[in-house]
């Protein structure tokens, strides 16, 4: 299996609109071509969603945060 570019613990913010921060909680293994991940919203951990790695890495939809960046950056 190829190494994914997204890892558990990575944080992403939405692009455009209200900047919501999402944290990768786990990778979902299955017969899909693209890895999928379960994310939870920072500050509201009961709000979860599942996205593919390709969606998370699409600069028009999400931006990966580093430990030094914040959603406002």
C-alpha positions in Angstrom: 0.0 0.0 0.0 1.3 3.5 -0.9 2.1 5.9 1.9 -0.6 8.5 2.3 0.1 12.2 2.4 -2.4 12.7 5.2 -1.8 11.3 8.7 -3.8 10.9 11.9 -3.5 14.1 13.9 -3.2 16.4 10.8 -5.3 19.5 10.9 -7.1 21.1 8.0 -9.2 24.2 7.6 -11.9 24.8 5.1 -11.2 27.3 2.2 -13.7 30.0 1.7 -16.6 30.8 4.0 -16.3 30.3 7.8 -12.8 28.8 8.6 -13.7 25.5 10.3 -10.8 23.4 11.6 -10.9 19.6 11.2 -8.6 17.0 12.8 -7.9 13.6 11.3 -9.0 11.0 13.8 -8.5 7.8 11.9 -7.8 6.3 8.5 -10.6 4.2 7.1 -9.4 1.1 5.3 -11.5 -0.4 2.6 -11.5 -1.4 -1.0 -11.3 2.2 -2.3 -8.5 3.4 -4.6 -8.1 6.6 -2.6 -7.5 6.5 1.2 -10.4 8.0 3.3 -10.2 9.6 6.7 -12.6 10.4 9.5 -12.3 13.9 10.8 -13.7 15.7 13.8 -14.3 19.4 14.1 -12.0 21.2 16.6 -14.0 22.4 19.6 -17.0 20.1 18.6 -15.6 16.5 18.6 -19.0 15.0 18.1 -19.2 16.6 14.7 -17.5 14.2 12.4 -17.2 13.5 8.6 -15.4 11.2 6.2 -13.4 12.6 3.3 -11.1 11.1 0.7 -7.4 12.1 0.7 -7.8 13.7 -2.7 -10.5 16.0 -1.3 -8.4 17.0 1.7 -5.4 17.8 -0.6 -7.5 19.8 -3.0 -6.4 23.4 -2.4 -9.8 24.7 -3.5 -11.5 22.9 -0.6 -9.1 22.5 2.3 -5.7 23.8 3.5 -3.4 21.7 5.7 -2.4 23.5 8.9 1.1 23.1 10.3 1.8 23.4 14.0 2.8 27.0 13.4 -0.3 28.0 11.4 -3.8 28.9 12.5 -7.0 29.1 10.6 -6.7 32.9 10.3 -3.3 32.6 8.5 
